[in-house]
């Protein structure tokens, strides 16, 4: 799975989400699966899964609506619990990264997530 670095050197992976590609910023400080901004999320592509309380990096807490959504992960339909965040924010957390291999090469400006063969 290939991604890209933006002009600020932030790493992204493009994931098939709700039938369309969506760019997710890789956030290794986020221990969840995915956060999708309300401006980009179509509730008809998932099933409501309740609210979740999350602790943010600045030590504040926030409540997020969640949905169960099927995403195309390594070309396989995978059911994940997605948090709905503000605006156009889209984050990919460590629950999606493990147990795979993430390589970010700033020299050649590439991002690659390699599937663990035991996954």
VOBA-1610 file (N, C-alpha, C; in pm, whole numbers, padded with zeros to 5 digits, always signed):
BEGIN
Unk+00086-00115+00000Unk+00000+00000+00000Unk+00092+00122+00000Unk+00068+00212-00096Unk+00154+00328-00111Unk+00084+00454-00067Unk+00163+00549-00021Unk+00112+00677+00022Unk+00198+00789-00031Unk+00193+00903+00038Unk+00269+01019-00008Unk+00298+01111+00109Unk+00394+01200+00088Unk+00424+01307+00182Unk+00370+01436+00123Unk+00305+01517+00206Unk+00255+01645+00155Unk+00365+01751+00166Unk+00330+01875+00135Unk+00429+01984+00136Unk+00483+02014+00275Unk+00415+01967+00380Unk+00462+01985+00518Unk+00532+01860+00570Unk+00561+01764+00482Unk+00625+01637+00516Unk+00540+01549+00606Unk+00409+01565+00600Unk+00317+01477+00673Unk+00288+01356+00586Unk+00289+01237+00647Unk+00270+01112+00573Unk+00123+01075+00564Unk+00081+01032+00445Unk-00057+00992+00418Unk-00061+00857+00348Unk-00170+00783+00373Unk-00203+00663+00296Unk-00342+00685+00237Unk-00361+00639+00115Unk-00491+00649+00050Unk-00563+00517+00067Unk-00685+00523+00123Unk-00764+00404+00155Unk-00897+00413+00081Unk-00941+00300+00025Unk-01074+00295-00035Unk-01176+00294+00078Unk-01252+00401+00088Unk-01344+00419+00199Unk-01480+00458+00143Unk-01581+00375+00168Unk-01714+00405+00118Unk-01720+00409-00034Unk-01637+00329-00100Unk-01638+00321-00245Unk-01555+00427-00316Unk-01486+00512-00240Unk-01403+00617-00300Unk-01271+00626-00225Unk-01166+00671-00292Unk-01038+00687-00222Unk-01041+00808-00130Unk-00981+00793-00012Unk-00975+00900+00085Unk-00834+00900+00145Unk-00771+01018+00153Unk-00635+01029+00206Unk-00640+01045+00357Unk-00571+00954+00428Unk-00564+00956+00574Unk-00423+00991+00617Unk-00411+01091+00704Unk-00281+01123+00761Unk-00245+01016+00863Unk-00123+00965+00855Unk-00075+00863+00948Unk-00043+00930+01080Unk-00107+00883+01187Unk-00090+00942+01320Unk-00049+00832+01417Unk+00081+00818+01440Unk+00129+00710+01527Unk+00101+00738+01674Unk+00047+00855+01707Unk+00005+00885+01842Unk-00140+00852+01868Unk-00210+00807+01764Unk-00353+00773+01772Unk-00365+00622+01776Unk-00412+00568+01888Unk-00416+00423+01906Unk-00546+00360+01855Unk-00622+00430+01774Unk-00745+00376+01718Unk-00727+00331+01574Unk-00839+00319+01503Unk-00835+00275+01363Unk-00833+00396+01270Unk-00950+00457+01251Unk-00963+00570+01159Unk-01049+00679+01222Unk-01016+00802+01191Unk-01102+00916+01218Unk-01134+00978+01082Unk-01263+01000+01057Unk-01306+01062+00931Unk-01383+01188+00966Unk-01350+01299+00901Unk-01416+01425+00926Unk-01562+01424+00883Unk-01645+01496+00956Unk-01789+01501+00928Unk-01818+01551+00787Unk-01733+01640+00735Unk-01755+01694+00600Unk-01732+01589+00491Unk-01660+01483+00524Unk-01628+01379+00425Unk-01703+01249+00449Unk-01766+01234+00565Unk-01828+01107+00601Unk-01974+01102+00558Unk-02010+00994+00492Unk-02149+00968+00453Unk-02202+00859+00547Unk-02294+00894+00638Unk-02344+00795+00735Unk-02409+00672+00670Unk-02452+00683+00546Unk-02515+00568+00480Unk-02414+00458+00447Unk-02284+00485+00459Unk-02184+00382+00427Unk-02147+00298+00549Unk-02213+00322+00663Unk-02181+00244+00782Unk-02300+00225+00872Unk-02277+00157+00984Unk-02379+00131+01084Unk-02340+00201+01213Unk-02429+00283+01271Unk-02395+00350+01396Unk-02349+00251+01503Unk-02241+00288+01575Unk-02185+00199+01675Unk-02169+00268+01810Unk-02242+00379+01831Unk-02238+00447+01961Unk-02130+00552+01969Unk-02119+00610+02087Unk-02019+00713+02113Unk-01899+00653+02183Unk-01786+00721+02169Unk-01665+00680+02239Unk-01598+00806+02293Unk-01546+00794+02415Unk-01472+00904+02477Unk-01325+00884+02447Unk-01259+00988+02397Unk-01118+00976+02359Unk-01034+01081+02432Unk-00916+01040+02475Unk-00820+01134+02532Unk-00732+01186+02420Unk-00722+01317+02409Unk-00645+01380+02303Unk-00503+01409+02349Unk-00415+01438+02255Unk-00274+01462+02288Unk-00255+01578+02384Unk-00346+01676+02380Unk-00333+01792+02470Unk-00397+01768+02607Unk-00427+01641+02636Unk-00483+01594+02763Unk-00630+01629+02783Unk-00696+01681+02680Unk-00841+01702+02685Unk-00911+01574+02643Unk-01038+01563+02674Unk-01116+01450+02626Unk-01224+01502+02533Unk-01267+01416+02443Unk-01373+01451+02348Unk-01459+01327+02324Unk-01584+01351+02290Unk-01675+01243+02254Unk-01686+01237+02102Unk-01679+01116+02048Unk-01690+01095+01904Unk-01804+00998+01876Unk-01884+01027+01774Unk-01976+00928+01721Unk-01892+00824+01649Unk-01935+00698+01651Unk-01862+00594+01578Unk-01958+00516+01488Unk-01900+00459+01383Unk-01973+00377+01288Unk-01889+00255+01254Unk-01954+00144+01229Unk-01886+00026+01173Unk-01892+00041+01022Unk-01775+00037+00958Unk-01763+00062+00815Unk-01670-00043+00755Unk-01701-00088+00636Unk-01612-00178+00563Unk-01519-00093+00478Unk-01388-00110+00499Unk-01288-00043+00417Unk-01209-00147+00340Unk-01153-00106+00229Unk-01069-00195+00149Unk-00927-00182+00202Unk-00884-00280+00282Unk-00753-00276+00347Unk-00668-00387+00290Unk-00562-00352+00221Unk-00479-00449+00149Unk-00565-00533+00055Unk-00655-00466-00016Unk-00743-00528-00116Unk-00839-00630-00056Unk-00865-00620+00073Unk-00962-00708+00138Unk-01065-00625+00212Unk-01194-00657+00197Unk-01294-00586+00276Unk-01274-00615+00425Unk-01260-00508+00503Unk-01229-00521+00645Unk-01323-00431+00724Unk-01392-00489+00822Unk-01485-00413+00905Unk-01408-00344+01017Unk-01420-00211+01026Unk-01352-00136+01131Unk-01448-00037+01195Unk-01420-00003+01320Unk-01496+00099+01390Unk-01428+00234+01364Unk-01504+00326+01306Unk-01452+00455+01264Unk-01509+00564+01354Unk-01423+00654+01398Unk-01465+00770+01476Unk-01492+00885+01379Unk-01596+00963+01406Unk-01630+01076+01321Unk-01580+01203+01390Unk-01485+01272+01324Unk-01421+01389+01382Unk-01465+01518+01315Unk-01402+01627+01352Unk-01441+01757+01300Unk-01392+01782+01157Unk-01467+01863+01084Unk-01425+01914+00953Unk-01387+01808+00853Unk-01267+01824+00797Unk-01216+01731+00695Unk-01101+01645+00749Unk-01088+01641+00881Unk-00981+01565+00945Unk-00996+01416+00916Unk-00891+01353+00863Unk-00888+01208+00840Unk-00756+01155+00893Unk-00763+01071+00996Unk-00643+01015+01057Unk-00647+00863+01053Unk-00530+00805+01036Unk-00513+00660+01037Unk-00426+00628+01158Unk-00480+00545+01250Unk-00411+00515+01374Unk-00336+00384+01374Unk-00274+00357+01488Unk-00187+00240+01499Unk-00262+00107+01493Unk-00392+00107+01524Unk-00467-00019+01512Unk-00475-00066+01367Unk-00462+00026+01272Unk-00461-00011+01131Unk-00319-00048+01086Unk-00219+00010+01150Unk-00081-00013+01109Unk-00025-00147+01157Unk-00061-00185+01280Unk-00003-00309+01332Unk-00076-00428+01271Unk-00015-00534+01243Unk+00124-00572+01264Unk+00211-00550+01139Unk+00174-00456+01056Unk+00241-00436+00927Unk+00369-00354+00941Unk+00437-00333+00829Unk+00563-00257+00828Unk+00539-00124+00758Unk+00562-00015+00831Unk+00547+00121+00776Unk+00685+00176+00747Unk+00706+00220+00623Unk+00833+00281+00585Unk+00806+00418+00524Unk+00866+00519+00585Unk+00858+00655+00534Unk+01000+00697+00499Unk+01023+00728+00373Unk+01155+00769+00327Unk+01146+00915+00284Unk+01193+01003+00371Unk+01185+01145+00342Unk+01280+01185+00229Unk+01389+01110+00211Unk+01485+01140+00106Unk+01424+01131-00034Unk+01348+01023-00057Unk+01285+01004-00189Unk+01135+01033-00183Unk+01087+01077-00064Unk+00948+01121-00045Unk+00846+01012-00076Unk+00868+00895-00016Unk+00774+00785-00035Unk+00722+00735+00099Unk+00602+00679+00094Unk+00539+00616+00209Unk+00490+00480+00163Unk+00523+00376+00238Unk+00479+00243+00201Unk+00443+00163+00326Unk+00326+00101+00320Unk+00283+00009+00425Unk+00282-00130+00363Unk+00367-00218+00418Unk+00380-00353+00366Unk+00303-00448+00456Unk+00222-00529+00395Unk+00137-00623+00468Unk+00221-00732+00535Unk+00190-00759+00661Unk+00251-00871+00730Unk+00190-00998+00671Unk+00273-01093+00625Unk+00218-01214+00563Unk+00131-01298+00656Unk+00143-01281+00787Unk+00062-01356+00883Unk-00070-01288+00917Unk-00098-01175+00855Unk-00221-01100+00884Unk-00340-01167+00823
//
